[in-house]
Amino acid sequence: MLQRIARSEDRLIFKTASSMFLALMVLAAPPVFAADPPPTRGEMQRFVLVEERVAAPDVDVLKGDGGTVAISDFRGKVVLLNFWATWCPPCIREMPALDRLQSDLGGDDFAVVAVSTDAGGKAVAEPYLRDRLGLTNLDLYLDPKFTAWKTYQAGGLPTSFVIDRQGRLVGALVGEAEWDGDDAKALFRHLINEPVEISG
């Protein structure tokens, strides 16, 4: 009983934090009205575009197969950076869609970086991802000390950030989404096809 109450309180805290995070993003970064902004139609209406793209926070996460990888290591690809946990029902519901998205678009131009925030790390996340959910397309990334999650000021779980090819933050979405749907793919394909600005 106490465990159920604790989990309910955790969900309430994360739901409240998610609402606060989304409100802050809307206030701090209203939707951009550039000549050709990424499309945020249908399922992506809750995706909040930043007003001006700036470098995404660079932080290391653990790799499931050992070692670490920095977010900047994905530069050159459009990245969907997703924070999730095995105890988070909406996270689990969207994981198959993220897996299908990685299968459909993943490669030289795009990557789903799904980061588990489970305190138990690989011992908890890997069997859940591979055995229980049966997902094979997503690489396993871990943030058991919430270092990356705190750096990105993620308001709750799941929270997803999109980073463009130049390593700049495009926007974020709090909560689950149909990431393999037509609306999401239109957003990602737009970003993949954006011209890359050459500095200097």
QUIKAWO-V877868 format. One record per run of one state. SS is the DSSP state (H for helix, E for strand, - for the rest). FROM is the first residue (numbers start at 1). TO is the last residue. If there is no record, write none. Layout:
# QUIKAWO-V877868
ss:SS from:FROM to:TO
ss:SS from:FROM to:TO
This chain:
# QUIKAWO-V877868
ss:- from:1 to:1
ss:H from:2 to:28
ss:- from:29 to:41
ss:H from:42 to:46
ss:- from:47 to:47
ss:E from:48 to:49
ss:- from:50 to:54
ss:E from:55 to:55
ss:- from:56 to:59
ss:E from:60 to:63
ss:- from:64 to:67
ss:E from:68 to:70
ss:H from:71 to:74
ss:- from:75 to:77
ss:E from:78 to:84
ss:- from:85 to:88
ss:H from:89 to:105
ss:- from:106 to:109
ss:E from:110 to:116
ss:- from:117 to:121
ss:H from:122 to:132
ss:- from:133 to:140
ss:E from:141 to:142
ss:- from:143 to:146
ss:H from:147 to:151
ss:- from:152 to:158
ss:E from:159 to:163
ss:- from:164 to:167
ss:E from:168 to:174
ss:- from:175 to:181
ss:H from:182 to:192
ss:- from:193 to:200
